[in-house]
Amino acid sequence: MIDTQLKEISNLNQNEDLRLKDVIRPIKHELQEFESFFKQTIRTDVFLLDKIVSYLLRQKGKQLRPTLVFMSAQLFGDVNNRSYIAAAMIELLHTATLIHDDVVDEANVRRGFLSISKVWKNKAGVLLGDYLLSKGLLIALEHDEFQLLQVLSNAVKNMSQGELRQMKAARLFNMTEEYYFEVISEKTASLIASCCQCGAISTTDDKEIHELMHEVGMSIGIAFQIKDDLFDYGRNDVGKPRRNDIRERKVTLPFIKALENASFTERAHIRYLMWKRKKKEKDINAIVRFVERKGGIEYSRQIMNDYANHAREKLSTLPESPARDNFNTLIEFITNRKK
């Protein structure tokens, strides 16, 4: 059954929207219900805040995190009100971090729209992010969801630590493969792990299952981030700016591995190009070609697939079910997405 579904996914039309619709079809109703639930959750009677929130709601992403919550919940029962609360808390947290990131990075665009900080200035962006974080805390307290709150509080702590670790490594130019995985485990995978864990919490009290789904989510999250890092070295248009990591001197797995495979002279030259604050187009192209030539892309894809396979192996310990097949299809989508 799984092999058949994965084959169908890989043979779908190259239009990603169509593929994503196919992947989320089993929880389409739940996502529609969640959209209304989420809008109600962040509604406010403060005019300016409500106006900004309305603008924010138009910036619809892939809904990956609610999807992970609901598909995790369905592995052990039916999606319920606790599942919606968990998904709302996670979406509030995730959206808040994106808005704060845009302020820090002075980003002009987010999901095809002008960023909040670009339209309403940085102060509004910071305050909106704070508002969303507080709403995430309040929804947990209002429903006595202390277990969910604990899981997500740990995720916030880890995400912050990951960001600070990355800043330190970038400043000192000493990113290693081991340190890279430490960063992305905290910065990205911790929240995705929380999605899977909270989804399971909403439908089962089995603590061993909670830990299992956290481990599944960590592997998925690491694979997800490696895929994102590979996009920066890709040749095709992915619907968002490429080469940003290179321009911003962010060292990721493809670059780290390519350096390991290079001679001393090659490493010295390519490090010089990467550390330049104002790179010319030829500098960026030289870095991309170097990473391709030295096996950084191929190695990163293999590691990404290893983590995805680890998640599948953990899922295989659960009883066979349509929900498990759907989850495996989602993993396949994450590692094969085009943007």
VENLIN-V775484 format. One record per helix or strand. SS is the DSSP state (~ for helix, > for strand). FROM is the first residue (numbers start at 1). TO is the last residue. If there is no record, write none. Layout:
# VENLIN-V775484
{{SS & FROM & TO} {SS & FROM & TO}}
This chain:
# VENLIN-V775484
{{~ & 2 & 10} {~ & 16 & 42} {~ & 47 & 57} {~ & 64 & 74} {~ & 81 & 105} {> & 109 & 110} {> & 113 & 114} {~ & 116 & 142} {~ & 146 & 172} {~ & 177 & 201} {~ & 207 & 231} {~ & 244 & 247} {~ & 253 & 260} {~ & 264 & 275} {~ & 281 & 293} {~ & 296 & 315} {~ & 322 & 336}}
